[in-house]
Amino acid sequence: MVGNSCNIGCRFAAQIVIARCLGLDDFGRVAYMIWLIEITSILMDAGLKISLTRFIAELNSQGLHEQAAALARRLYYRYVILAVLGTLITTHLFLKSSVSAGFEHTLPFLMLLFLSRSLAAMFTAYLRGEQRFQLLAWVNIFSSICMIAALGAGAYFFGVVGVLCGYAAGPTIPAILLTVFVLRGHRDSVVLERELNSRLWRFALNSWFIALLGAFVWSRTEIFFVERYWNLAEVAMFAVSVTLSGLASMGPLMLTGAFLPHFTELANGKSRAAVMTSYATCTRLLAFLLFPVSFGGAAVIPVLLPMLYGSDFARAVPTAIVLLLTASFTFAGVGNSLLYALERPGYKVFDGCLGAILLILGLLLIVPMWGAFGAACCRATVQLLLIILNLCYLRLWIGCPVPVWALLRTLLAALSCGLFASIVLLIWPVPLALGIAIPVGTAAYLGACRRLHILEAQDVMHIDAFLAYMRVPFRPLVCQVLSPRKPKISL
C-alpha cells in the first residue's frame, strides 16, 4: 500500500513537472507515445501476466512450490520474446504516425521504455502471485524515487528525450529483478502436468482476448481519435483529465491487486459461500473508498487543475469532471477478479466486444465535433452500461450477492461530499479554499455514511485491521464513526 502510494504520487508529480516544462504540444506528444506503449503492451501480453499471478497463487496454495517456480520460468522466457517483438511493433507504429514528424531521434528511447515497462509489469505480476506485497512495496518506492528524479532533470534539460529516459529509469530496476528472481535456483527437471498446462493456456488466451477487447473501453483509446480529428494540444487536455481520474481511483484500486490471488485461494478451497461473502465485502469497501474521492474530486477540480498544471490547461476542467465521476465505476474491478478466479471468462468476451463496438462508434460520431470532452462523455456512457450489465450477470448467472442497496447508499453519501465541497468553493473560489472544502466534504461524507448505515460490522473490522496495520493514530475514532447503527434513512 505504501509502495503503491509512493508510486502513484511520484507519477502524478512527474506529470505536473512535464506539463509545465514541455508545454501543450510536447506534453500531448509524450502522452501519445505512452498510450502507444500501453496499447502495444496489451497486444503482446498474450495473457501471460495475469496467468502468472493466477496459477502461481494456486500452485503455492497447494504446496507445489517447485512447480510454481518452473511455471514462472517458462512464462518468463515466452514473455521476453513477446516483449522484444512488441518493441519492434512499437517502432513501426510510431514511425507511421504523424507524431513522429521531427522526433525520429526519440525512437531508441521509446524502445527502451517499452521493454523496461513490459518486464517491470511481469515482475509485479510475479510478486502478486507469490503474495509478496511487502517486497513489491519497497521495489515500487525505490523505482518511483529514481523515476521522479530522472524525469525532473530530463524534462528540464532534454525535453521529450529526457522525459522518455526518465520514465524508463523507474521500471528498469524491477525489470532486472524479474530475471534475478525467476531464474534463481533454475531446474529443468520439474515437469508440469498436462492438465495444468491445458488450463493455463486456455486461461491465458481467453484473458488475452478479453484484455484486447477491454483495451478499447478501459484503456485510453480516445487519445487516438482525439489526435486524429483534433491536435496534440487537445490530446494534452484529455491526458491530464485521465491522469487526475486515475489518481482519484488508484488509491482504492491499489487494494485490487490482491483480489485475484485471494479469490483464487478461496475458490481452490471449494468454499463458494466464502467466495460470495468476500465478493460482497470487497465491493462495499471499494465503493466506500472510491465514491467520495470521485465526487469530491469532481467538486474541487475547477480550482485544483489550473493550480497544478497552469492556466493553459484550464479548459480541460469539464473533461476532468466527467472522467472523475467515471472513476467511481471502477469498483466493478472486484467482479472482474472474481470471474478470472472462477475461470469464467465467457461473459468478459461478450462484455469486451459490446464495449469496443459501442465506444468506437461513439468516438467516430462525437469526437470530430466535441473533441476531448466528447470523448470523455462517450467513455462514461459506455462504461456505465457495461457496469450495469456486469452486476446483472454476477447476480443472475453467478449467484453473487451484489450489494446494490449498499452501493446506492454510498452513492448518496458521496453526493453529499461533493455538494458541500462545491458550496465552499462557490463561496470562495481560490486555491486556499481547498484546505476548507476537502475537510468539509469529508466530514459530510462520514456523517452520511453513519446515518445511512453503509457498512456492515465485518466491513468495519477490515477497516480497523487496515488502520491498525498502517498505525493510524485516530483509528478508534474512525471506527466508532463508521460502526453500524440502526439507520434513520433506508433505501
Secondary structure as UniProt FT lines:
FT   HELIX           2..22
FT   HELIX           24..43
FT   TURN            44..47
FT   HELIX           48..61
FT   TURN            62..63
FT   HELIX           65..96
FT   HELIX           98..100
FT   TURN            101..102
FT   HELIX           104..106
FT   HELIX           107..130
FT   HELIX           133..183
FT   TURN            184..185
FT   HELIX           194..218
FT   HELIX           222..229
FT   HELIX           232..253
FT   HELIX           254..258
FT   HELIX           259..268
FT   TURN            269..270
FT   HELIX           272..309
FT   HELIX           311..316
FT   HELIX           317..326
FT   HELIX           327..332
FT   HELIX           333..341
FT   TURN            342..343
FT   HELIX           346..393
FT   HELIX           394..398
FT   HELIX           404..427
FT   HELIX           431..433
FT   HELIX           434..452
FT   HELIX           457..469
FT   TURN            470..471
FT   TURN            473..474
FT   HELIX           475..482
//
